[in-house]
């Protein structure tokens, strides 16, 4: 009983710390509009948590994050420019295009699979489940922070750095889309269901989709640089946070551990691991 009480208390304290961190990071923007967006992101996650808990389903999780990215990008732009055109629209569109594509992809994947294995035990633990929804809100706010801050400043002039960032974003986005499609096509073949992919972009990186995602967020950050000032430069933590989260927490590390359990004794897999970089693609 004491152990259960301690677990509940720990999860709730972590949730509180995450909520405080979410708002604290939003303050780096120095923008009231971005602060409002951060609060809305938290509230949307809390609302989505209720049916997710009642039905003990994780199917709302990725969808909620995607909705919040889209909402934040649209909300901050409209609050700043109304329906007028500004080049900053391309920053908002970059976030919007990415989240609609990835959100749709993840939703279809979890519906096809029937479940997201990460949530098998989490969704039956209310306080832990609540904690993951708050962590999702933190992820949305930090990853999009430099983009939202740049848009909210309301000053947008043509800059070569902006176009450089746009090019990097397009490259990263294409890498992620192509890698995801290649893996989906590979797994659609019945005999490949329990095999690992080594073709296409997966021949030069073991996680090219994640490399693409980190690259596109770096592109968005570069697009934002000319339109930040003072303390707002701290919002450039966005792509760094994305890399740390993907590489060390939820993506690469988790999948590598799972692959080692599944194929660690497979000589072909050992050869693939030996010759193929884990993240950054082998160019030559």
C-alpha angles and dihedrals in degrees: 000000000000090000091052092048091050091050092051092048092048093050092049092048090050089049090052091048091049092050091050090047091050093055093040092055090047088056089064087073091066085214126124089203093056090047090054090048090052092052091048090051090054093046093049090052092049091050092048090049092064099066090035089058095041093052094032090229133142093199091099093054105079090032090057092052091050092049090051094050090050093044093049094049093049096039096051093045095049093044089053104037106012107209094329120118121250132164086242085075086080090061091050090046091050090057092042096049092047095049095045091050097044095038091053092046094051093045093052090046095052092044091052093046093044093226146023105244092211089071101047094109099018096063092057092054108073099198094044091047090050089050092055091052090053090048088053089054090051089050092052094048098045097042094050096035101102091045094049092045093051092049093046093056089075094213114110126165129163112274131175088224089059091056091046089054092047090054092050090049093052091049093050093045092052092048091052094046094046093046093049092048092048092052093045091051091047093052092046088072106086096221090055096056093102097031133091124241119242102164135091114006088348088071092066099037133021089219108027093152091060091044087054092051094051089046094052092050089050087053092052090050091051090049088054099047099087091054100051127090140187114335090003090081086076087071087073084085084090099091091038090054090048091053094046092047095047098040103038107023125023107008129026099022094048095046093045091054091048092048092050090054092048103039105010092116093045110108092208090054091048089053091048092051091047096053101032123072115237096231122344107068121249103244099187 
